[in-house]
Amino acid sequence: MEKDELNISQLRFENGQLVERADEERVGEQPAADPVEPGEETGFVVEVKSGAIEVNSGLREVVELHGHALDFGPRSHAEDYAQQLSASGGELRVQAAPENEPRDIDAYLIADHSPSIAEPAEIDGETLTFDVGEDDLEWG
């Protein structure tokens, strides 16, 4: 088989899950569904955490309009909404609330980050500083 005949594509994973190829690779597919908005349906309540607001400026306006508790239909709508917001700002994800959560909250909307940063942002002698956000960690 000639090199040009090979059908090679790069798979992409996020949070251990296979995600679809970029839009430019989706030839002939249907456009994405209509955007999800909080409050259109109820049944799944997501609390917006302050760290999420810090990384995603668009979320600040959402909290001003709807408060810190956002209502969605099923969990999948909340996850779709997190992806929508992530596309225009800092990465967000939905994390299930613990079973002992005393309030009527099903999940939290939190900042998504990669805990696997391997490259130090700064090396000073034997001290390595890793850029992991506001509170950088030092090892040395």
N, C-alpha and C positions, 0 to 999 in steps of 0.2 A: 504494500500500500504506500502510495506517495505521501510525503509529509503534508501536502496541501489537502489530502483527502481525509486526514484524521479529524475527528470531531472532538476537539479538546475544549473543555470549559473548566473554569476555576470554581470550585464549590466554596461557599462562605458560611461560617458558623458564628452565631452570637449566642452567648449564654448556654453553650453546649447544644444548641439546636441548629439544624440546617435551615438557612434562610434562602429565599429565592434569589435568582440572578438579578442584576441591575436592570432597570427599565429598558435601557438601550439594547439589552440582549433578549428581551421578550418580544419577539417578532410575531405579530398576528394575534396576540392575546388581548382579552377584553380590558378596558381601563379599570382602574381600582374603583371600589364601591364609593358611594357618597361619604364625605367626611362624617365622623361621629362627633356629636356635641353632648356635653354633660347635661342632664336634666330632661333629655328627650324621652328617656325610659327610666324606670326605677327597678330596684330589686338587688342591685350590687352597688355598695357604697364604698368609695375610695377616699381615704383621707390624704390630702396633699401635705407632705412633709416639708419643712423649711429648707432642707438641703436641695430639694427638687426646684424650689423657687429660685434659689441662688444660682443654679446652673442653667435654668431655662427662663429667659426674660418674658416669653410669651405666656408662661404659666402665671405670672404675677397678675396680669389682666384677668385671667380666668378666675383666680381666687377673689379678686375684687368684685366680679360679677356674681359668682356662685358660692363663695365661701370656701372653707377648707375641706368640706365634705362634698364630694361630687357623686351624683347618682348616674348609674348606667343600667342598661338592661342586663345582659349576661357579662361575665368576666371578659369575654373576648372583645366586647365593645370598649371596655376600659383599656385593654391592652392595645387595641387599634388606636385609641385616642392618644395613648402614651407614645406610640410610634409616630403619629401625626405631629405631635408637639416636638418630638426629637428631631424630626426632619427640618424644623425651622429654628432649632436652638440646641441647647445641651441635651445629652442623652438621658432619657427617663425610662423607668420600668415599673411594673406593678408587682408588688410583693405581698403575699398573703399575710393577713393579720393572724397572730397566734390565737389558738382556741380560747384562751383565757382573757382575750380583749374585752374589757367591761363595757365598752361603748358599742353601738350598732354600726361597726366598721367591718367590712369584709376584707379590705386590703389597703395597702399604702401606696401612694405614688411617690417614688423616691428617685434620687439621682442615680444613674447607672454609671459605674466606673469599672475600670479594669484593675483588679487587685494584683495583676501579674506584671507590674512594671519592673523590668530587669535592668534598664540602663539608668545609672545614676545621673542626676541633673548636674551634680557638682562633686568633684573629688578634691579634698584638701588633706594631703598627706594620707593618713590611714582612715580618714572620715569620709564616708560616702553619704551624700544627701540625695534622696529620691524625691522627685516632684510628684506628689500624690494629692495635691490640693493645697488648701490653706495651711494645714498643719503638716509640713514636710517632716519626714522621718529621717533621723541620722543614725548611721551604723558606724561604729568605729571602736 
